[in-house]
Amino acid sequence: MAFDGLVMAAVARELADKLTGGRVEKIQQPGPSEIVMVIHTRERGRQKLLLSADARDARVHLTEGSYVNPLAPPIFCMVLRKHLEGGRIRSLEQVGLERILKFSIDSRDELGRPGEKLLICEVMGKHSNILLVDPDNNTIVDGIHRYSHAVSRYREVLPNRPYLSPPEQGKRDPRTFSEEQFRTEIMDSDLAARVADVLLQRIAGVGPQTCREMVARAGLPLDYRLEHCGDYELTQLWRQVQWVCTMLEEGSFEPTLLLDRRGQPLEFAALDITHIKAHRREKGGMSSVLDRYYEKLNNLRLLEGYRQSLLQTVRKEISRLKKKLSLYQKSLATAEKAEKYRIYGELLTAYLYQIEQGPEAKVQNFYDPEGTEAVIPMDPSLTPAQNAQAYFKKYLKAKNTRDAVINQLEQAESELSYLEAVETAVLQAPDMEDLTEIRGELEEQTYLKPKVQQGRSKAKKEQSRPRPLSFMSSDGYTILVGKNNKQNDYLTLRLAGDEDLWLHTKDIPGSHVIIRCDRGPDVPDQTLLEAATLAAWFSKGRQSGKVPVDYTRRRHVWKPKGAKPGMVLYDNQRTLYVTPSEELVEKLEK
């Protein structure tokens, strides 16, 4: 993401057109770094303006989003209300090509005297700020982020301190360049540097993505080095600088939002970014693009936060089980001595009247086909008969321990397999709805405490049906894919018919896949291969080169009594080896 000077210029032009002359009706501060102003204009009605000084997401644009406000307004919000509510926006301007926007607002003081205030939004990454300034004496009324010289040697942001603009970055406004000056400026740089980095260092208002776009539009590779630039390359780059200047002078911006295959935000810009591969490109006004981008970004962050919360629970349980498995395997190794104790006991019993009391007994081992001599350790304080009984007791104890450990080991391995399947489902869940469904499954399995349902009755929850992914094969067959264990159960045990083909990665956690055989039991090889590839993609083996996938008729799949969600057994299977392919997934999506 690049909220650069070009984006600010596009926002400034849009806001000047829509907000100039508008009256400030309401001011709110929903977060520690955000201000929302409702501005009423005659031509366009109410407009909602967002100013953000967040270190990650600093920006300014019109918004249609809803924001939750604190019960008590923060101090900065009350200051803005005191000085700006009821005022009119006289003008607004961008400072050069910097990411600084100044709103000049006509207002009245507490005695009703007319005056002017400047509301300044500085989009500077972690140094971003929103300030209210009195232009008559150039003093700060207040700032959303206050700091003294102890934090910044350059300036203080405190009430009644003089306002200083952020330090200049030493870049040139491209509108002040001549071609000769441009060439001199560019070539007076590190020749080993990439051209895009040189443009970023030398030209004001352009961010990293804009610089790469200029290089791409000049017909050069993105990693092209300055040392390889000749007259032709510099001429092509100069044309791109002129293109940017024309855009600034004419306001011919092309605000663009780039989205990936799942509709998640990749990038935004004030121009059409052509060098980035995107599944979808959305156009619109600059504010609209920014509003959509940050809405999607916030939703994505909520999704990832929820995902990490579930992963933390699942991985904690996986770690616990692996420790238990290690202990069980050690106990099993010890318990494997049970057979040796039985043999010692029987040999002592068989040769009882030949053995003298002592530390050991040497007898012929009739259990050994070669009849070798066995040396049996004994307790010298016990008779041979008592030693034999001691070995039989050890045998029974070890045998019982082994049987118990084997049972516990099988249960732990089964639970581990289940949790690894849940982990894969959480990692691959595309949206909040699927993660919520997985959380419900973890609650049912008592790994999580149930959340109190708000605004949704239990009856409605029970009525909701799982919605597996649906694909269409090249031969026109419907392929269904479960996205989590509950969907896998629903798909395999309720939705699929007996003659449908069932697929699953061999010994790898993943989704159940069903090929609908409505047109008969015979499925074309291409459809079978595509379904197997989907099974490999929606599994833990997604990043592997070759993934084994079992397939069989649905009638050969059954769920053991008491098995956890998604856990099934099957037989009469065959195996295919396929390579997971995201391109095929995109191609087959309905």
PASEZA-253790 format. One line per 3 residues: number of its first residue (from 1); their letters; for each residue z, y negated, x negated of C-alpha. Coordinates in nm, 2 decimals. Layout:
# PASEZA-253790
NUM) A) Z:Y:X; ... $
# end
This chain:
# PASEZA-253790
1) MAF) 0.00:0.00:0.00; -0.09:-0.34:-0.13; 0.03:-0.66:0.05 $
4) DGL) -0.16:-0.88:-0.20; -0.27:-1.24:-0.19; -0.59:-1.14:0.00 $
7) VMA) -0.38:-0.98:0.28; -0.15:-1.29:0.29; -0.46:-1.51:0.31 $
10) AVA) -0.60:-1.30:0.61; -0.25:-1.32:0.78; -0.23:-1.69:0.72 $
13) REL) -0.57:-1.76:0.87; -0.49:-1.54:1.17; -0.14:-1.70:1.23 $
16) ADK) -0.28:-2.05:1.19; -0.52:-1.98:1.47; -0.27:-1.81:1.70 $
19) LTG) 0.06:-1.99:1.64; -0.01:-2.36:1.55; 0.14:-2.57:1.82 $
22) GRV) 0.35:-2.28:1.95; 0.72:-2.33:2.05; 0.99:-2.11:1.90 $
25) EKI) 1.16:-1.95:2.20; 1.38:-1.69:2.05; 1.50:-1.57:1.70 $
28) QQP) 1.65:-1.24:1.63; 1.75:-1.05:1.32; 1.73:-0.67:1.39 $
31) GPS) 1.80:-0.57:1.03; 1.95:-0.72:0.71; 1.61:-0.82:0.58 $
34) EIV) 1.41:-0.88:0.90; 1.35:-1.17:1.13; 1.17:-1.15:1.46 $
37) MVI) 1.06:-1.48:1.62; 0.92:-1.51:1.98; 0.67:-1.80:1.98 $
40) HTR) 0.51:-1.93:2.30; 0.16:-2.08:2.29; -0.04:-2.22:2.57 $
43) ERG) -0.36:-2.03:2.49; -0.22:-1.69:2.40; 0.12:-1.68:2.57 $
46) RQK) 0.41:-1.52:2.39; 0.36:-1.39:2.04; 0.61:-1.19:1.84 $
49) LLL) 0.62:-1.28:1.47; 0.78:-1.04:1.21; 0.91:-1.17:0.88 $
52) SAD) 1.05:-0.91:0.64; 1.21:-0.95:0.30; 1.27:-0.58:0.26 $
55) ARD) 1.24:-0.46:-0.10; 0.99:-0.19:0.00; 0.82:-0.33:0.30 $
58) ARV) 0.83:-0.71:0.26; 0.56:-0.86:0.49; 0.47:-1.12:0.76 $
61) HLT) 0.25:-1.05:1.06; 0.24:-1.05:1.44; 0.39:-0.74:1.59 $
64) EGS) 0.40:-0.55:1.92; 0.69:-0.33:1.82; 1.03:-0.32:1.97 $
67) YVN) 1.34:-0.38:1.76; 1.70:-0.30:1.82; 1.93:-0.60:1.75 $
70) PLA) 2.30:-0.59:1.64; 2.56:-0.68:1.89; 2.66:-0.99:1.69 $
73) PPI) 2.38:-1.19:1.52; 2.41:-1.23:1.14; 2.49:-1.57:0.99 $
76) FCM) 2.13:-1.63:0.88; 2.00:-1.56:1.23; 2.25:-1.82:1.37 $
79) VLR) 2.14:-2.07:1.12; 1.77:-2.02:1.21; 1.86:-2.05:1.58 $
82) KHL) 2.05:-2.37:1.52; 1.76:-2.54:1.34; 1.44:-2.38:1.47 $
85) EGG) 1.48:-2.26:1.84; 1.29:-2.50:2.06; 1.09:-2.63:1.77 $
88) RIR) 0.71:-2.63:1.74; 0.50:-2.49:1.46; 0.32:-2.79:1.31 $
91) SLE) 0.13:-2.60:1.05; 0.14:-2.31:0.81; -0.01:-2.26:0.47 $
94) QVG) -0.03:-2.00:0.19; 0.07:-2.13:-0.15; -0.25:-2.09:-0.36 $
97) LER) -0.32:-1.71:-0.35; 0.04:-1.62:-0.39; 0.22:-1.40:-0.14 $
100) ILK) 0.42:-1.70:-0.01; 0.37:-1.84:0.34; 0.52:-2.17:0.45 $
103) FSI) 0.58:-2.26:0.82; 0.62:-2.63:0.89; 0.83:-2.65:1.21 $
106) DSR) 0.91:-2.97:1.40; 1.27:-2.95:1.52; 1.57:-3.16:1.62 $
109) DEL) 1.91:-3.17:1.46; 2.24:-3.14:1.65; 2.22:-3.51:1.74 $
112) GRP) 1.88:-3.47:1.89; 1.70:-3.65:1.61; 1.35:-3.52:1.53 $
115) GEK) 1.29:-3.37:1.19; 1.10:-3.10:1.00; 1.21:-2.77:0.85 $
118) LLI) 1.02:-2.53:0.63; 1.05:-2.16:0.69; 0.93:-1.99:0.37 $
121) CEV) 0.85:-1.62:0.35; 0.82:-1.49:-0.01; 0.67:-1.14:-0.04 $
124) MGK) 0.77:-1.04:-0.39; 0.87:-0.68:-0.39; 1.24:-0.65:-0.47 $
127) HSN) 1.26:-1.03:-0.51; 1.13:-1.09:-0.16; 1.32:-1.35:0.05 $
130) ILL) 1.31:-1.57:0.37; 1.44:-1.92:0.32; 1.50:-2.22:0.55 $
133) VDP) 1.43:-2.54:0.35; 1.49:-2.91:0.43; 1.17:-3.08:0.30 $
136) DNN) 1.32:-3.43:0.30; 1.53:-3.35:0.00; 1.38:-3.01:-0.09 $
139) TIV) 1.72:-2.83:-0.05; 1.79:-2.48:0.07; 1.96:-2.47:0.41 $
142) DGI) 2.01:-2.09:0.38; 1.83:-1.77:0.27; 1.83:-1.42:0.42 $
145) HRY) 1.92:-1.30:0.06; 2.16:-1.52:-0.12; 2.21:-1.50:-0.50 $
148) SHA) 2.34:-1.72:-0.78; 2.25:-1.76:-1.15; 2.46:-1.45:-1.22 $
151) VSR) 2.17:-1.26:-1.06; 1.87:-1.48:-1.14; 1.85:-1.71:-1.44 $
154) YRE) 1.54:-1.88:-1.29; 1.69:-2.00:-0.96; 1.97:-1.98:-0.72 $
157) VLP) 1.93:-1.91:-0.35; 2.23:-2.07:-0.19; 2.29:-2.35:0.07 $
160) NRP) 2.24:-2.70:-0.06; 2.07:-2.59:-0.38; 1.73:-2.73:-0.47 $
163) YLS) 1.44:-2.50:-0.37; 1.23:-2.37:-0.65; 0.91:-2.17:-0.59 $
166) PPE) 0.90:-1.82:-0.76; 0.77:-1.84:-1.12; 0.40:-1.84:-1.16 $
169) QGK) 0.24:-1.52:-1.29; -0.02:-1.69:-1.52; -0.32:-1.57:-1.32 $
172) RDP) -0.63:-1.77:-1.24; -0.74:-1.84:-0.88; -1.09:-1.68:-0.87 $
175) RTF) -1.22:-1.99:-0.67; -1.17:-2.20:-0.98; -1.38:-1.98:-1.21 $
178) SEE) -1.72:-2.04:-1.34; -1.91:-1.73:-1.45; -1.87:-1.83:-1.82 $
181) QFR) -1.50:-1.88:-1.77; -1.47:-1.55:-1.60; -1.65:-1.37:-1.89 $
184) TEI) -1.43:-1.54:-2.15; -1.11:-1.47:-1.95; -1.19:-1.10:-1.91 $
187) MDS) -1.31:-1.04:-2.26; -1.00:-1.21:-2.40; -0.80:-0.90:-2.31 $
190) DLA) -0.71:-0.56:-2.46; -1.05:-0.39:-2.50; -0.89:-0.05:-2.46 $
193) ARV) -0.75:-0.14:-2.12; -0.92:-0.03:-1.79; -1.13:-0.29:-1.62 $
196) ADV) -0.93:-0.27:-1.30; -0.61:-0.34:-1.49; -0.76:-0.64:-1.66 $
199) LLQ) -0.87:-0.78:-1.33; -0.52:-0.73:-1.19; -0.37:-0.91:-1.49 $
202) RIA) -0.62:-1.21:-1.49; -0.71:-1.28:-1.13; -0.47:-1.42:-0.87 $
205) GVG) -0.44:-1.27:-0.52; -0.59:-0.93:-0.58; -0.37:-0.62:-0.58 $
208) PQT) -0.43:-0.28:-0.76; -0.64:-0.14:-0.48; -0.85:-0.45:-0.44 $
211) CRE) -0.92:-0.44:-0.82; -1.03:-0.08:-0.81; -1.25:-0.16:-0.51 $
214) MVA) -1.42:-0.44:-0.71; -1.48:-0.20:-1.00; -1.62:0.07:-0.76 $
217) RAG) -1.85:-0.18:-0.58; -1.97:-0.30:-0.93; -2.10:0.06:-0.97 $
220) LPL) -1.85:0.15:-1.24; -1.61:0.45:-1.27; -1.25:0.36:-1.17 $
223) DYR) -1.12:0.43:-1.52; -1.40:0.24:-1.69; -1.27:0.07:-2.01 $
226) LEH) -1.33:-0.29:-2.10; -1.47:-0.20:-2.44; -1.77:-0.03:-2.27 $
229) CGD) -1.86:-0.35:-2.08; -2.18:-0.52:-2.17; -2.37:-0.81:-2.01 $
232) YEL) -2.48:-0.60:-1.71; -2.13:-0.47:-1.63; -1.98:-0.82:-1.65 $
235) TQL) -2.26:-0.96:-1.42; -2.18:-0.69:-1.16; -1.81:-0.77:-1.18 $
238) WRQ) -1.87:-1.14:-1.14; -2.06:-1.07:-0.82; -1.75:-0.89:-0.69 $
241) VQW) -1.54:-1.19:-0.78; -1.79:-1.41:-0.58; -1.77:-1.17:-0.29 $
244) VCT) -1.39:-1.21:-0.29; -1.42:-1.59:-0.31; -1.67:-1.59:-0.02 $
247) MLE) -1.43:-1.39:0.18; -1.15:-1.64:0.12; -1.36:-1.94:0.20 $
250) EGS) -1.53:-1.81:0.51; -1.24:-1.59:0.63; -1.48:-1.29:0.65 $
253) FEP) -1.20:-1.04:0.60; -1.24:-0.68:0.70; -0.88:-0.55:0.76 $
256) TLL) -0.89:-0.18:0.73; -0.63:0.10:0.78; -0.69:0.43:0.61 $
259) LDR) -0.54:0.75:0.76; -0.53:1.11:0.65; -0.62:1.42:0.85 $
262) RGQ) -0.28:1.42:1.02; -0.31:1.06:1.11; -0.06:0.95:0.85 $
265) PLE) -0.11:0.61:0.67; -0.27:0.61:0.33; -0.35:0.25:0.26 $
268) FAA) -0.43:-0.09:0.42; -0.62:-0.39:0.29; -0.79:-0.71:0.39 $
271) LDI) -1.12:-0.56:0.30; -1.30:-0.23:0.35; -1.17:0.01:0.09 $
274) THI) -1.46:0.25:0.01; -1.33:0.42:-0.31; -1.05:0.60:-0.13 $
277) KAH) -1.14:0.92:0.06; -0.98:0.90:0.41; -1.01:1.11:0.72 $
280) RRE) -1.02:0.81:0.95; -1.07:0.43:0.91; -0.94:0.19:1.17 $
283) KGG) -1.04:-0.17:1.19; -0.88:-0.47:1.36; -0.71:-0.80:1.30 $
286) MSS) -0.49:-0.82:0.99; -0.17:-0.83:1.19; -0.28:-0.53:1.40 $
289) VLD) -0.36:-0.33:1.09; -0.03:-0.41:0.93; 0.16:-0.34:1.25 $
292) RYY) 0.00:0.00:1.29; 0.04:0.09:0.93; 0.42:0.01:0.92 $
295) EKL) 0.48:0.18:1.25; 0.32:0.49:1.12; 0.49:0.46:0.79 $
298) NNL) 0.84:0.42:0.95; 0.76:0.72:1.18; 0.66:0.92:0.87 $
301) RLL) 0.98:0.82:0.69; 1.19:0.93:0.99; 0.99:1.26:1.00 $
304) EGY) 1.05:1.32:0.63; 1.42:1.23:0.66; 1.46:1.48:0.94 $
307) RQS) 1.26:1.73:0.74; 1.48:1.69:0.44; 1.80:1.72:0.65 $
310) LLQ) 1.68:2.06:0.79; 1.56:2.17:0.44; 1.91:2.09:0.30 $
313) TVR) 2.07:2.32:0.56; 1.81:2.60:0.52; 1.81:2.59:0.14 $
316) KEI) 2.19:2.59:0.13; 2.19:2.91:0.33; 1.92:3.06:0.11 $
319) SRL) 2.12:2.98:-0.20; 2.43:3.14:-0.04; 2.23:3.46:0.05 $
322) KKK) 2.09:3.49:-0.30; 2.44:3.48:-0.45; 2.55:3.75:-0.20 $
325) LSL) 2.24:3.96:-0.28; 2.33:3.94:-0.65; 2.69:4.06:-0.58 $
328) YQK) 2.56:4.34:-0.35; 2.32:4.46:-0.62; 2.60:4.47:-0.88 $
331) SLA) 2.83:4.66:-0.63; 2.54:4.90:-0.56; 2.49:4.97:-0.93 $
334) TAE) 2.86:5.06:-0.95; 2.85:5.27:-0.64; 2.55:5.47:-0.77 $
337) KAE) 2.80:5.66:-0.99; 2.92:5.84:-0.68; 2.69:6.14:-0.74 $
340) KYR) 2.83:6.18:-1.10; 3.19:6.18:-0.97; 3.10:6.46:-0.72 $
343) IYG) 2.94:6.67:-1.00; 3.24:6.62:-1.22; 3.47:6.73:-0.94 $
346) ELL) 3.27:7.04:-0.86; 3.24:7.14:-1.23; 3.61:7.10:-1.28 $
349) TAY) 3.68:7.31:-0.97; 3.43:7.58:-1.08; 3.58:7.62:-1.43 $
352) LYQ) 3.94:7.54:-1.32; 4.10:7.85:-1.48; 3.91:7.80:-1.81 $
355) IEQ) 4.01:7.44:-1.86; 4.32:7.33:-2.04; 4.51:7.01:-1.96 $
358) GPE) 4.40:6.73:-2.19; 4.18:6.42:-2.24; 3.85:6.59:-2.16 $
361) AKV) 3.68:6.92:-2.06; 3.37:7.07:-2.20; 3.19:7.30:-1.95 $
364) QNF) 2.83:7.43:-1.89; 2.66:7.20:-1.64; 2.50:7.44:-1.39 $
367) YDP) 2.34:7.14:-1.21; 2.12:7.08:-1.51; 1.81:7.30:-1.52 $
370) EGT) 1.85:7.33:-1.90; 2.22:7.43:-1.87; 2.35:7.16:-2.11 $
373) EAV) 2.71:7.12:-2.18; 2.89:6.84:-1.98; 3.18:6.65:-2.13 $
376) IPM) 3.41:6.54:-1.85; 3.68:6.27:-1.92; 4.02:6.37:-1.77 $
379) DPS) 4.36:6.21:-1.73; 4.59:6.40:-1.97; 4.89:6.34:-1.74 $
382) LTP) 4.72:6.54:-1.46; 4.63:6.90:-1.43; 4.26:7.00:-1.42 $
385) AQN) 4.29:7.06:-1.04; 4.44:6.71:-0.99; 4.16:6.56:-1.20 $
388) AQA) 3.91:6.74:-0.98; 4.07:6.60:-0.67; 4.08:6.25:-0.83 $
391) YFK) 3.70:6.27:-0.89; 3.64:6.38:-0.53; 3.84:6.08:-0.41 $
394) KYL) 3.64:5.85:-0.64; 3.32:6.01:-0.51; 3.41:5.95:-0.14 $
397) KAK) 3.52:5.59:-0.22; 3.20:5.52:-0.41; 2.98:5.69:-0.15 $
400) NTR) 3.14:5.49:0.13; 3.10:5.17:-0.07; 2.74:5.25:-0.15 $
403) DAV) 2.66:5.31:0.22; 2.83:4.98:0.32; 2.66:4.79:0.04 $
406) INQ) 2.32:4.93:0.13; 2.37:4.82:0.49; 2.49:4.47:0.38 $
409) LEQ) 2.20:4.44:0.13; 1.95:4.52:0.40; 2.10:4.27:0.64 $
412) AES) 2.11:4.00:0.37; 1.75:4.07:0.26; 1.64:4.05:0.63 $
415) ELS) 1.82:3.72:0.68; 1.68:3.58:0.35; 1.33:3.67:0.46 $
418) YLE) 1.39:3.49:0.79; 1.53:3.18:0.63; 1.24:3.16:0.39 $
421) AVE) 1.01:3.18:0.69; 1.20:2.89:0.84; 1.18:2.69:0.52 $
424) TAV) 0.80:2.74:0.52; 0.78:2.62:0.88; 0.99:2.31:0.81 $
427) LQA) 0.78:2.22:0.51; 0.46:2.26:0.71; 0.57:2.11:1.04 $
430) PDM) 0.33:1.83:1.13; 0.54:1.62:1.36; 0.89:1.55:1.50 $
433) EDL) 0.84:1.77:1.80; 0.79:2.08:1.58; 1.09:1.99:1.36 $
436) TEI) 1.30:1.95:1.68; 1.19:2.29:1.79; 1.29:2.44:1.46 $
439) RGE) 1.63:2.26:1.48; 1.68:2.42:1.82; 1.61:2.76:1.67 $
442) LEE) 1.87:2.70:1.39; 2.12:2.59:1.65; 2.06:2.91:1.84 $
445) QTY) 2.11:3.11:1.52; 2.44:2.92:1.46; 2.32:2.76:1.13 $
448) LKP) 2.36:2.42:1.29; 2.59:2.28:1.56; 2.41:2.19:1.88 $
451) KVQ) 2.34:1.82:1.93; 2.44:1.66:2.26; 2.13:1.63:2.47 $
454) QGR) 2.06:1.27:2.57; 1.81:1.18:2.84; 1.68:1.53:2.87 $
457) SKA) 1.83:1.80:3.09; 1.88:2.16:2.98; 1.65:2.28:3.26 $
460) KKE) 1.36:2.06:3.12; 1.43:2.19:2.77; 1.40:2.55:2.89 $
463) QSR) 1.08:2.48:3.08; 0.90:2.34:2.77; 0.66:2.60:2.63 $
466) PRP) 0.57:2.64:2.26; 0.23:2.50:2.18; 0.06:2.69:1.89 $
469) LSF) -0.22:2.54:1.70; -0.57:2.62:1.83; -0.89:2.67:1.63 $
472) MSS) -1.24:2.77:1.70; -1.41:3.01:1.46; -1.78:2.97:1.35 $
475) DGY) -1.86:3.25:1.60; -1.69:3.08:1.89; -1.37:3.29:1.90 $
478) TIL) -1.04:3.12:1.97; -0.78:3.15:1.69; -0.42:3.06:1.76 $
481) VGK) -0.16:2.99:1.50; 0.22:2.97:1.54; 0.39:2.67:1.37 $
484) NNK) 0.74:2.81:1.36; 0.93:3.13:1.44; 0.98:3.07:1.81 $
487) QND) 0.62:2.99:1.84; 0.53:3.31:1.65; 0.74:3.51:1.90 $
490) YLT) 0.58:3.34:2.20; 0.23:3.38:2.06; 0.26:3.75:1.95 $
493) LRL) 0.49:3.89:2.22; 0.40:3.69:2.53; 0.06:3.52:2.49 $
496) AGD) -0.15:3.77:2.30; -0.32:4.06:2.47; -0.29:4.42:2.34 $
499) EDL) -0.65:4.42:2.21; -0.62:4.08:2.04; -0.62:4.09:1.66 $
502) WLH) -0.29:3.99:1.49; -0.28:3.86:1.13; 0.00:3.77:0.89 $
505) TKD) 0.03:3.73:0.52; 0.15:4.05:0.35; 0.51:4.02:0.23 $
508) IPG) 0.49:3.64:0.24; 0.66:3.41:0.49; 0.41:3.25:0.72 $
511) SHV) 0.26:3.20:1.07; 0.15:3.46:1.31; -0.22:3.43:1.38 $
514) IIR) -0.40:3.57:1.68; -0.78:3.61:1.73; -0.85:3.62:2.11 $
517) CDR) -1.08:3.92:2.18; -1.19:3.81:2.53; -1.55:3.92:2.45 $
520) GPD) -1.46:4.27:2.34; -1.26:4.44:2.06; -1.52:4.39:1.79 $
523) VPD) -1.47:4.07:1.59; -1.73:3.94:1.35; -1.65:3.95:0.99 $
526) QTL) -1.68:3.57:0.95; -1.43:3.51:1.23; -1.19:3.76:1.07 $
529) LEA) -1.23:3.60:0.73; -1.17:3.25:0.88; -0.85:3.37:1.07 $
532) ATL) -0.72:3.53:0.75; -0.78:3.20:0.56; -0.58:3.02:0.83 $
535) AAW) -0.30:3.27:0.80; -0.30:3.21:0.42; -0.30:2.83:0.46 $
538) FSK) -0.01:2.83:0.71; 0.21:3.04:0.48; 0.42:3.00:0.17 $
541) GRQ) 0.12:3.11:-0.03; -0.08:2.80:0.06; -0.11:2.69:-0.31 $
544) SGK) -0.20:3.04:-0.43; -0.54:3.15:-0.55; -0.57:3.49:-0.36 $
547) VPV) -0.34:3.57:-0.07; -0.32:3.92:0.09; -0.34:3.91:0.47 $
550) DYT) -0.27:4.21:0.69; -0.44:4.25:1.03; -0.40:4.49:1.31 $
553) RRR) -0.43:4.51:1.69; -0.15:4.33:1.88; -0.04:4.66:2.04 $
556) HVW) 0.06:4.78:1.69; 0.31:4.50:1.65; 0.67:4.52:1.79 $
559) KPK) 1.00:4.34:1.75; 1.30:4.55:1.64; 1.61:4.52:1.86 $
562) GAK) 1.83:4.23:1.75; 1.58:4.09:1.51; 1.57:3.72:1.44 $
565) PGM) 1.29:3.49:1.58; 0.96:3.56:1.42; 1.06:3.89:1.27 $
568) VLY) 0.84:4.18:1.37; 0.72:4.52:1.24; 0.37:4.65:1.25 $
571) DNQ) 0.15:4.95:1.15; -0.22:5.06:1.14; -0.29:4.75:0.94 $
574) RTL) -0.57:4.66:0.69; -0.56:4.40:0.42; -0.79:4.11:0.33 $
577) YVT) -0.76:3.89:0.02; -0.85:3.53:0.09; -0.82:3.18:-0.07 $
580) PSE) -0.64:2.92:0.13; -0.87:2.62:0.21; -0.78:2.29:0.37 $
583) ELV) -1.15:2.21:0.42; -1.19:2.52:0.64; -0.88:2.42:0.84 $
586) EKL) -1.04:2.08:0.91; -1.37:2.24:1.00; -1.22:2.49:1.25 $
589) EK) -0.99:2.24:1.43; -1.07:2.20:1.79 $
# end
